[in-house]
Amino acid sequence: MKTATMPALRVQPELRQAAEEMLRPGETLSAFVEDSLRRNVELRRAQQEFIARGLASRDAAKKSGVYFSAGEVLQELDEILAGTRKKARK
């Protein structure tokens, strides 16, 4: 697969200097920018999926009429956590 180029990115000199100061040994500014782009794409994809799951859950609750209070959900999560901790100690 061929690679593609990103558009030229114009930034304030202070931002470029700050980015260059954060480079790890042997890391190029291009590699830093590519890594940043990859991480942000993945973050936004995860955010979109999270929102989609939330909306689907809302729609399912509306359709079924079954709702759970925050207290009920937190209690169930506490029970799951306690069970997991108990298993981890064994």
N, C-alpha and C positions, 0 to 999 in steps of 0.2 A: 504494500500500500504506500502510495506517495504521501509525503508530508505536505502540509499546507502552512502558509505563513499567516501570522496575525497582522492586523493593521498596525502601523507605527503608532506608538503611544507617547504622547507629549505630556510631561509632568513637570511640576515645579522642581527646580534644582534641589530644594531641600528634601523633597520626597525621594528623589533619586539617590541622594547622599545617604539618607536614612536606610534605604533598601540595601545599598552597597555595604553599609556598616553591619548589616545583619547577615551577610553572606558567610557561609561556612567555608572552611579551607577547601579550595579546589572548586567551589561552586561558582558558576557564572551568573550574571544578572539575568541572562535569558532563561537559564534553568530555574532560577528563583521565580521569575514571572510565570513560566509554564506551570510550575508546581502550584503557585497561587491560583492560577486559572483553573487547574484540575480540581483543587480543593473547593473552590467556590461553586463550580459546576455540580460537584457531588453534594455539597451542602444544600444548594437550591433544589436539587432533585429530591433529596431527603425531605426538605420542607414541603415540597409539593405533594409527595406521597403521604406525609403526615396529615396535611390538610385534607387530602382526598379520603383518607381513612376516617378522619373525624366527621366529615360531611356524610360519609356513608353510614357511620354509626348513628348520627343524628337522624338520618332518614329512616333507618331501621327502627329506631326507638319510636319515631312518630308513627310508623306503620303498625308496629306491634302494640304501642301504648305502654310498653314496659320501660320504666325509668328507674334509675338507682341514684340515691343521694350521694353526695361527695363523702359523707361519713361512712356509708356502706362500702363504697369503693376503697376508701383508705383502710378500713378495717380488714377487708379481704386482702389487700396488698400487705398489710402488717402480718397477717397470718401466713401468707406465702413466704415472706421474708423470714419469719421466725422458724418455719419449717425448713427452709433452705439452710439457715444458720445451724439448726439442730443437726441436720445431715452432715454438714461440713465439719462439725466437731467430732463426729464418730470416725 
